[in-house]
């Protein structure tokens, strides 16, 4: 049996057209179109070719697709030149990851959702979120990703970089489950800002998509990661220079560009001074890549990998997981690699007391679907 929607999902994850797939399978484009529309079913021979020409085993195509992750609920933080095909690829990969999260986390006691849509001003909302997360308004956030997982947000990491896409988010499962999807980031400071921005998108979900919502999410992210009172105090003692911005980056784990923008927004520097700083950074080639010596290690979510360890062992039994989930061992290894292992978190402040590191099976769980978020 084949669910037509699975073929669409596999093709869009691979980023190929119906014509491309048809050439690989030795059939016509119209044959692929008819199968994807559910008008015809592939032969056993064609199913076998599907399994060899794509990284998805036959079992994948026979599993009922996830219905709790509609594309219309997602907001993409992406450049305007992002194509619909790129959006669909990102969505389908995230949908697969969310389905995997649902399957594996059943029976695991997960943190309750502690956020809801809000309409407050960005600075005040950032203060409230810091308080909810248990972070001082004077201190840097050590690991934003783990704190958001602790607040009940499902953070999905994609094992690939997605050109033209920084991240996206939405309320899944009928608006009950907040989800942030993060592709692989080379620069941890950029990833941290994107994570904070996507949290803002979740909080401002009641606003219609557009420039105003994007602006508020950006302001919220800046205020959350660089609290105004602390930034004013840190940079008001003297002139803001590239050296002071570099020192600030080491402390706050945010880009020099974000710090410079924050000092401008808070009135610490004039517009003219800010433009000079930007020009100097651009002249040094720091607009696209800031000094390697200041690199911030990208954060990884933990919850999915922890649930995998509970169910399949700390060194996961990948063949068993592949059979259970209808995915290839290769793809599972790729997906799991995007999540933090216990070794990745060694030495990270506050991790030992995080509920994410202390997940456990529900007492008396009998294998039925978990209803923790219903």
TORPANU-332650 format. One line per field, with one value per residue (C-alpha): residue number from 1; x, z, y. Coordinates in steps of 0.05 Angstrom, whole numbers. Layout:
<nodes>
num <- (NUM / ...);
u <- (X / ...);
w <- (Z / ...);
v <- (Y / ...);
</nodes>
This chain:
<nodes>
num <- (1 / 2 / 3 / 4 / 5 / 6 / 7 / 8 / 9 / 10 / 11 / 12 / 13 / 14 / 15 / 16 / 17 / 18 / 19 / 20 / 21 / 22 / 23 / 24 / 25 / 26 / 27 / 28 / 29 / 30 / 31 / 32 / 33 / 34 / 35 / 36 / 37 / 38 / 39 / 40 / 41 / 42 / 43 / 44 / 45 / 46 / 47 / 48 / 49 / 50 / 51 / 52 / 53 / 54 / 55 / 56 / 57 / 58 / 59 / 60 / 61 / 62 / 63 / 64 / 65 / 66 / 67 / 68 / 69 / 70 / 71 / 72 / 73 / 74 / 75 / 76 / 77 / 78 / 79 / 80 / 81 / 82 / 83 / 84 / 85 / 86 / 87 / 88 / 89 / 90 / 91 / 92 / 93 / 94 / 95 / 96 / 97 / 98 / 99 / 100 / 101 / 102 / 103 / 104 / 105 / 106 / 107 / 108 / 109 / 110 / 111 / 112 / 113 / 114 / 115 / 116 / 117 / 118 / 119 / 120 / 121 / 122 / 123 / 124 / 125 / 126 / 127 / 128 / 129 / 130 / 131 / 132 / 133 / 134 / 135 / 136 / 137 / 138 / 139 / 140 / 141 / 142 / 143 / 144 / 145 / 146 / 147 / 148 / 149 / 150 / 151 / 152 / 153 / 154 / 155 / 156 / 157 / 158 / 159 / 160 / 161 / 162 / 163 / 164 / 165 / 166 / 167 / 168 / 169 / 170 / 171 / 172 / 173 / 174 / 175 / 176 / 177 / 178 / 179 / 180 / 181 / 182 / 183 / 184 / 185 / 186 / 187 / 188 / 189 / 190 / 191 / 192 / 193 / 194 / 195 / 196 / 197 / 198 / 199 / 200 / 201 / 202 / 203 / 204 / 205 / 206 / 207 / 208 / 209 / 210 / 211 / 212 / 213 / 214 / 215 / 216 / 217 / 218 / 219 / 220 / 221 / 222 / 223 / 224 / 225 / 226 / 227 / 228 / 229 / 230 / 231 / 232 / 233 / 234 / 235 / 236 / 237 / 238 / 239 / 240 / 241 / 242 / 243 / 244 / 245 / 246 / 247 / 248 / 249 / 250 / 251 / 252 / 253 / 254 / 255 / 256 / 257 / 258 / 259 / 260 / 261 / 262 / 263 / 264 / 265 / 266 / 267 / 268 / 269 / 270 / 271 / 272 / 273 / 274 / 275 / 276 / 277 / 278 / 279 / 280 / 281 / 282 / 283 / 284 / 285 / 286 / 287 / 288 / 289 / 290 / 291 / 292 / 293 / 294 / 295 / 296 / 297 / 298 / 299 / 300 / 301 / 302 / 303 / 304 / 305 / 306 / 307 / 308 / 309 / 310 / 311 / 312 / 313 / 314 / 315 / 316 / 317 / 318 / 319 / 320 / 321 / 322 / 323 / 324 / 325 / 326 / 327 / 328 / 329 / 330 / 331 / 332 / 333 / 334 / 335 / 336 / 337 / 338 / 339 / 340 / 341 / 342 / 343 / 344 / 345 / 346 / 347 / 348 / 349 / 350 / 351 / 352 / 353 / 354 / 355 / 356 / 357 / 358 / 359 / 360 / 361 / 362 / 363 / 364 / 365 / 366 / 367 / 368 / 369 / 370 / 371 / 372 / 373 / 374);
u <- (0 / 24 / -1 / 3 / 21 / 83 / 110 / 98 / 135 / 194 / 201 / 196 / 247 / 295 / 281 / 265 / 209 / 160 / 200 / 265 / 233 / 201 / 269 / 300 / 243 / 239 / 166 / 132 / 120 / 45 / 52 / 84 / 30 / -25 / 7 / 15 / -58 / -80 / -111 / -68 / -25 / 46 / 63 / 106 / 164 / 156 / 153 / 218 / 250 / 223 / 260 / 325 / 323 / 304 / 331 / 262 / 246 / 181 / 154 / 157 / 108 / 59 / 56 / -3 / 24 / 23 / -38 / -21 / 30 / -5 / 39 / -11 / 5 / 79 / 114 / 180 / 239 / 268 / 293 / 239 / 271 / 255 / 216 / 154 / 194 / 243 / 186 / 156 / 223 / 233 / 161 / 164 / 230 / 202 / 137 / 178 / 217 / 153 / 122 / 185 / 181 / 108 / 122 / 183 / 160 / 95 / 97 / 153 / 136 / 149 / 149 / 81 / 72 / 85 / 75 / 14 / 1 / 8 / -2 / 46 / 101 / 166 / 209 / 158 / 142 / 217 / 221 / 162 / 192 / 259 / 223 / 184 / 249 / 282 / 336 / 360 / 348 / 422 / 453 / 465 / 422 / 470 / 430 / 365 / 346 / 345 / 305 / 252 / 247 / 239 / 181 / 145 / 165 / 182 / 248 / 262 / 332 / 342 / 408 / 418 / 428 / 370 / 391 / 349 / 318 / 339 / 283 / 207 / 155 / 81 / 28 / 16 / -37 / -95 / -57 / -37 / 37 / 87 / 141 / 206 / 244 / 318 / 361 / 435 / 470 / 544 / 542 / 516 / 502 / 457 / 422 / 409 / 377 / 335 / 311 / 291 / 257 / 217 / 195 / 171 / 132 / 98 / 80 / 54 / 16 / -50 / -23 / -31 / 33 / 70 / 121 / 90 / 93 / 164 / 185 / 156 / 188 / 255 / 249 / 227 / 287 / 336 / 306 / 305 / 377 / 405 / 364 / 362 / 383 / 444 / 465 / 459 / 502 / 554 / 564 / 551 / 618 / 655 / 650 / 623 / 680 / 694 / 735 / 679 / 630 / 678 / 681 / 606 / 599 / 641 / 596 / 527 / 540 / 505 / 535 / 573 / 522 / 464 / 500 / 513 / 440 / 418 / 462 / 431 / 360 / 371 / 401 / 470 / 500 / 475 / 452 / 517 / 560 / 522 / 532 / 606 / 610 / 573 / 620 / 681 / 655 / 638 / 708 / 737 / 692 / 653 / 584 / 580 / 629 / 653 / 723 / 732 / 763 / 695 / 655 / 595 / 582 / 513 / 461 / 426 / 359 / 361 / 290 / 282 / 350 / 336 / 270 / 307 / 358 / 301 / 268 / 326 / 386 / 440 / 475 / 410 / 389 / 383 / 359 / 300 / 284 / 286 / 236 / 190 / 190 / 194 / 258 / 327 / 384 / 424 / 369 / 357 / 431 / 430 / 369 / 395 / 462 / 427 / 407 / 451 / 481 / 499 / 571 / 551 / 520 / 578 / 596 / 536 / 510 / 443 / 437 / 440 / 377 / 339 / 276 / 298 / 358 / 314 / 258 / 228 / 174 / 105 / 90 / 46 / 50 / 18 / 41 / -21 / -13 / 8 / -45 / -1 / -18 / -92);
w <- (0 / -16 / 13 / -46 / 1 / 22 / -49 / -51 / 15 / -7 / -73 / -41 / 14 / -42 / -78 / -145 / -195 / -219 / -284 / -246 / -206 / -268 / -303 / -243 / -240 / -315 / -322 / -349 / -311 / -319 / -285 / -225 / -225 / -225 / -168 / -126 / -139 / -115 / -181 / -192 / -148 / -167 / -184 / -138 / -187 / -185 / -109 / -108 / -153 / -108 / -50 / -87 / -123 / -60 / 12 / 36 / 46 / 23 / 94 / 93 / 35 / 72 / 136 / 146 / 141 / 200 / 198 / 257 / 222 / 169 / 126 / 134 / 208 / 196 / 190 / 152 / 172 / 102 / 49 / 1 / -58 / -25 / -76 / -63 / -77 / -23 / 25 / 10 / 20 / 88 / 108 / 88 / 124 / 187 / 181 / 179 / 240 / 278 / 262 / 288 / 351 / 361 / 352 / 397 / 452 / 465 / 537 / 556 / 609 / 572 / 601 / 597 / 548 / 585 / 530 / 495 / 442 / 469 / 445 / 492 / 472 / 455 / 513 / 566 / 536 / 535 / 609 / 624 / 583 / 618 / 685 / 661 / 638 / 705 / 675 / 707 / 667 / 677 / 653 / 585 / 567 / 567 / 524 / 496 / 460 / 523 / 561 / 506 / 507 / 583 / 569 / 528 / 459 / 409 / 377 / 314 / 284 / 211 / 194 / 132 / 117 / 77 / 30 / 37 / 102 / 173 / 211 / 218 / 270 / 283 / 328 / 309 / 329 / 325 / 359 / 420 / 407 / 395 / 346 / 323 / 265 / 258 / 198 / 209 / 224 / 215 / 262 / 332 / 345 / 284 / 305 / 375 / 345 / 297 / 355 / 395 / 334 / 323 / 395 / 381 / 321 / 365 / 417 / 365 / 327 / 335 / 291 / 216 / 180 / 152 / 166 / 233 / 262 / 235 / 267 / 335 / 333 / 317 / 373 / 421 / 402 / 412 / 480 / 502 / 484 / 499 / 557 / 551 / 622 / 620 / 551 / 569 / 631 / 594 / 536 / 568 / 603 / 539 / 464 / 428 / 386 / 348 / 408 / 457 / 411 / 406 / 482 / 485 / 436 / 481 / 539 / 507 / 451 / 402 / 338 / 338 / 287 / 334 / 391 / 349 / 328 / 401 / 422 / 366 / 383 / 457 / 441 / 467 / 400 / 346 / 278 / 249 / 298 / 283 / 208 / 219 / 259 / 204 / 151 / 191 / 200 / 126 / 107 / 148 / 115 / 179 / 148 / 127 / 176 / 240 / 268 / 276 / 344 / 368 / 339 / 379 / 381 / 350 / 400 / 390 / 419 / 465 / 477 / 416 / 426 / 500 / 483 / 433 / 486 / 533 / 481 / 441 / 488 / 498 / 438 / 398 / 365 / 296 / 259 / 308 / 304 / 228 / 230 / 279 / 241 / 169 / 155 / 133 / 184 / 144 / 148 / 222 / 237 / 199 / 236 / 305 / 292 / 293 / 366 / 428 / 460 / 534 / 515 / 475 / 538 / 585 / 621 / 597 / 655 / 684 / 643 / 701 / 732 / 666 / 659 / 589 / 615 / 665 / 620 / 640 / 620 / 645 / 703 / 679 / 607 / 565 / 496 / 477 / 445 / 497 / 511 / 550 / 505 / 494);
v <- (0 / 70 / 136 / 184 / 241 / 203 / 204 / 280 / 287 / 245 / 282 / 351 / 333 / 312 / 378 / 346 / 356 / 303 / 301 / 288 / 232 / 202 / 198 / 163 / 113 / 102 / 126 / 187 / 251 / 241 / 172 / 205 / 259 / 206 / 168 / 232 / 250 / 181 / 163 / 102 / 56 / 37 / -34 / -76 / -67 / 9 / 8 / -30 / 23 / 78 / 46 / 41 / 109 / 149 / 145 / 123 / 48 / 17 / 19 / 95 / 100 / 54 / 95 / 143 / 215 / 263 / 308 / 353 / 397 / 439 / 485 / 541 / 546 / 561 / 627 / 627 / 672 / 675 / 721 / 745 / 709 / 641 / 600 / 559 / 496 / 516 / 529 / 461 / 426 / 459 / 444 / 371 / 359 / 392 / 352 / 288 / 310 / 329 / 261 / 228 / 270 / 250 / 176 / 173 / 219 / 180 / 158 / 206 / 258 / 323 / 393 / 428 / 486 / 551 / 603 / 630 / 682 / 753 / 824 / 862 / 910 / 875 / 903 / 886 / 818 / 802 / 818 / 772 / 716 / 722 / 718 / 657 / 624 / 639 / 684 / 749 / 813 / 828 / 763 / 731 / 670 / 612 / 564 / 591 / 527 / 484 / 537 / 538 / 462 / 467 / 515 / 461 / 486 / 431 / 451 / 411 / 412 / 397 / 362 / 405 / 478 / 507 / 563 / 626 / 600 / 618 / 583 / 579 / 566 / 554 / 525 / 453 / 402 / 451 / 508 / 467 / 454 / 510 / 488 / 521 / 491 / 506 / 486 / 476 / 542 / 554 / 614 / 602 / 676 / 681 / 617 / 645 / 708 / 667 / 623 / 685 / 714 / 650 / 652 / 722 / 696 / 645 / 698 / 747 / 693 / 731 / 787 / 779 / 759 / 818 / 873 / 894 / 824 / 815 / 880 / 862 / 793 / 825 / 876 / 822 / 779 / 837 / 854 / 781 / 767 / 836 / 865 / 941 / 959 / 913 / 936 / 1009 / 998 / 957 / 1006 / 1073 / 1080 / 1099 / 1101 / 1040 / 1011 / 947 / 925 / 936 / 901 / 842 / 838 / 843 / 785 / 741 / 756 / 756 / 705 / 750 / 779 / 845 / 869 / 854 / 888 / 950 / 952 / 946 / 1005 / 1046 / 1026 / 1042 / 1110 / 1092 / 1113 / 1161 / 1139 / 1167 / 1129 / 1065 / 1074 / 1084 / 1019 / 981 / 1010 / 989 / 919 / 913 / 937 / 880 / 829 / 819 / 830 / 757 / 725 / 758 / 740 / 665 / 676 / 702 / 644 / 621 / 546 / 532 / 507 / 440 / 418 / 359 / 332 / 287 / 254 / 244 / 210 / 166 / 147 / 127 / 84 / 56 / 62 / 115 / 85 / 79 / 14 / 45 / -17 / -25 / 49 / 45 / -12 / 24 / 90 / 66 / 106 / 86 / 79 / 130 / 182 / 169 / 178 / 244 / 269 / 248 / 281 / 349 / 340 / 348 / 287 / 283 / 297 / 359 / 389 / 374 / 438 / 478 / 520 / 497 / 434 / 385 / 413 / 420 / 377 / 360 / 322 / 286 / 261 / 195 / 146 / 158 / 111 / 55 / 76 / 22 / 42 / 81 / 150 / 202 / 255 / 303 / 362 / 349);
</nodes>
